[in-house]
């Protein structure tokens, strides 16, 4: 089953990226008809919960070029998998409190600048250390993903582009351990009396 917006080569690369973190919980922003979700669920046995987010039928997209991408039935191809849960909403209305921590996020929804920025920050807030965030349509001049990724890189996000694809990704690093404080000199020690 090939996703009409994410061809076989990119889907295989996406499977490789997501499976590299052995995810238990995956969130896909812009799950469309659920083809990518079905493929990831079939290929990655560690997934226990897959949350697909998409807008309800009839939603008008920000970018005219995405108008034909609004699904009639979001999540259709993954709906029979008990691990799949559909969250029908405009992702720009969601906060971290609406979702759960996860190990991987695939961002492939509204490709307008405001939505990509919102979805990226939402993903970053939800992704556990050691997890991964993947974006689709990086390098696609018809949409506004690339300018957002460039802004995030300028802010210090370690986003990499995947060669020969429109995928970009970032591994979410574990917080650096705190260095132990330097020992105090004898004259700095508090008096015990």
C-alpha positions as CSV (number, residue, x, y, z in Angstrom):
1,X,0.0,0.0,0.0
2,X,1.7,3.2,-1.2
3,X,0.8,6.6,0.2
4,X,-0.1,8.9,-2.7
5,X,1.8,11.9,-1.1
6,X,4.8,9.9,0.2
7,X,6.1,7.5,-2.4
8,X,7.6,4.1,-1.7
9,X,11.2,5.2,-1.4
10,X,10.3,8.0,1.1
11,X,8.0,5.7,3.0
12,X,10.8,3.1,3.4
13,X,13.2,5.9,4.6
14,X,10.5,7.0,7.0
15,X,10.1,3.5,8.4
16,X,13.9,3.4,8.9
17,X,14.0,6.7,10.8
18,X,11.0,5.9,13.0
19,X,12.1,2.3,13.7
20,X,15.6,3.6,14.7
21,X,14.2,4.7,18.1
22,X,12.1,1.5,18.8
23,X,9.0,3.7,19.5
24,X,6.2,2.7,21.8
25,X,4.1,5.8,21.1
26,X,4.0,7.5,17.7
27,X,2.1,10.6,16.7
28,X,1.5,11.5,13.1
29,X,0.3,15.1,12.4
30,X,-1.6,14.9,9.1
31,X,-2.4,11.2,8.9
32,X,-4.7,11.7,5.9
33,X,-6.3,8.3,5.0
34,X,-3.9,6.4,7.3
35,X,-1.7,4.7,4.7
36,X,1.5,5.8,6.3
37,X,0.2,4.8,9.7
38,X,-0.8,1.4,8.4
39,X,2.7,0.9,6.9
40,X,4.5,2.0,10.1
41,X,2.3,-0.2,12.3
42,X,2.9,-3.2,10.1
43,X,6.7,-2.6,9.9
44,X,7.5,-1.6,13.5
45,X,6.4,-4.1,16.1
46,X,7.5,-2.0,19.1
47,X,4.6,0.5,18.5
48,X,2.0,0.1,21.2
49,X,0.0,3.3,20.4
50,X,-0.2,5.3,17.3
51,X,-2.1,8.6,17.4
52,X,-3.1,10.0,14.0
53,X,-4.2,13.6,13.9
54,X,-6.1,15.1,10.9
55,X,-8.7,17.7,10.2
56,X,-12.4,16.8,9.7
57,X,-13.7,16.4,6.2
58,X,-14.7,19.8,4.8
59,X,-11.8,21.7,6.5
60,X,-10.4,24.5,4.3
61,X,-6.6,24.4,4.3
62,X,-4.4,27.4,4.7
63,X,-2.5,26.7,1.5
64,X,-4.5,26.4,-1.7
65,X,-2.2,23.6,-2.9
66,X,-3.3,21.4,-0.1
67,X,-7.0,21.7,-0.6
68,X,-7.3,18.3,-2.4
69,X,-5.4,16.6,0.5
70,X,-8.2,16.9,3.1
71,X,-9.4,13.3,3.6
72,X,-13.0,12.2,3.3
73,X,-12.3,9.6,6.0
74,X,-9.2,10.3,8.1
75,X,-7.3,7.2,9.3
76,X,-9.3,4.8,7.2
77,X,-6.4,2.4,6.3
78,X,-5.2,2.1,9.9
79,X,-8.6,2.1,11.6
80,X,-8.7,-1.7,12.0
81,X,-5.4,-1.8,14.0
82,X,-6.3,-1.7,17.7
83,X,-3.1,0.4,18.3
84,X,-4.3,3.2,16.1
85,X,-6.3,6.2,17.5
86,X,-7.7,9.0,15.4
87,X,-7.7,12.5,16.9
88,X,-9.8,14.6,14.5
89,X,-8.7,18.2,15.0
90,X,-6.8,21.1,13.5
91,X,-3.4,20.5,15.0
92,X,-2.9,24.2,15.6
93,X,-5.5,24.1,18.3
94,X,-3.6,21.4,20.3
95,X,-1.3,21.8,23.2
96,X,0.9,19.2,24.9
97,X,-1.8,18.7,27.5
98,X,-4.1,17.3,24.7
99,X,-1.7,14.5,23.8
100,X,0.7,12.2,25.5
101,X,4.5,11.9,25.6
102,X,5.8,10.0,22.6
103,X,8.9,8.5,21.0
104,X,8.4,9.7,17.5
105,X,6.4,12.4,15.7
106,X,5.9,12.6,11.9
107,X,4.8,16.1,10.8
108,X,2.9,16.0,7.5
109,X,-0.2,18.1,8.0
110,X,-0.8,21.7,7.2
111,X,2.3,22.9,5.5
112,X,1.8,26.7,6.1
113,X,4.5,28.4,8.0
114,X,2.4,29.0,11.1
115,X,1.1,25.5,11.3
116,X,4.6,23.9,10.7
117,X,6.1,26.1,13.5
118,X,3.2,25.2,15.8
119,X,3.4,21.5,15.0
120,X,7.2,21.5,15.4
121,X,7.1,23.1,18.8
122,X,4.3,20.7,19.9
123,X,6.3,17.7,18.7
124,X,9.4,18.9,20.5
125,X,7.4,19.3,23.8
126,X,6.0,15.8,23.4
127,X,9.0,13.8,22.2
128,X,10.8,12.0,24.9
129,X,14.7,12.2,25.0
130,X,16.1,9.6,22.6
131,X,13.1,10.1,20.3
132,X,12.8,11.5,16.8
133,X,10.8,14.2,14.9
134,X,10.4,13.8,11.2
135,X,9.1,16.4,8.7
136,X,7.8,15.8,5.2
137,X,8.1,18.2,2.3
138,X,11.4,19.7,3.4
139,X,12.8,21.3,0.2
140,X,9.4,21.4,-1.5
141,X,9.1,25.0,-2.9
142,X,5.3,24.7,-3.2
143,X,4.9,24.7,0.6
144,X,6.3,26.6,3.6
145,X,8.1,23.8,5.5
146,X,11.7,24.7,4.5
147,X,11.6,28.3,5.8
148,X,10.4,27.0,9.2
149,X,13.1,24.4,9.4
150,X,15.7,27.0,8.6
151,X,14.4,29.2,11.4
152,X,14.5,26.3,13.9
153,X,18.0,25.4,12.8
154,X,19.0,29.0,13.5
155,X,17.5,28.6,17.0
156,X,19.8,25.6,17.5
157,X,17.6,22.7,16.5
158,X,19.8,19.9,15.0
159,X,17.6,19.2,12.0
160,X,19.1,17.2,9.2
161,X,17.8,16.7,5.7
162,X,17.6,13.1,4.4
163,X,19.4,12.9,1.0
164,X,17.3,12.2,-2.1
165,X,14.0,12.8,-0.2
166,X,11.7,15.5,1.1
167,X,12.3,14.2,4.6
168,X,14.1,16.1,7.4
169,X,14.6,14.8,10.9
170,X,15.9,15.6,14.4
171,X,16.8,13.3,17.1
172,X,15.7,14.6,20.5
173,X,18.6,14.4,22.8
174,X,18.6,13.5,26.4
175,X,19.2,16.4,28.7
176,X,22.9,16.7,29.5
177,X,23.7,15.5,33.0
178,X,24.5,18.2,35.5
179,X,28.2,18.5,36.3
180,X,28.9,18.1,40.0
181,X,29.8,21.4,41.6
182,X,33.4,22.1,42.2
183,X,34.5,21.4,45.8
184,X,34.6,24.3,48.1
185,X,37.9,25.6,49.4
186,X,38.5,25.1,53.1
187,X,37.9,28.8,53.8
188,X,34.5,28.6,51.9
189,X,33.1,25.7,54.0
190,X,30.3,26.7,56.4
191,X,31.0,26.5,60.0
192,X,29.5,23.6,61.9
193,X,29.3,25.5,65.1
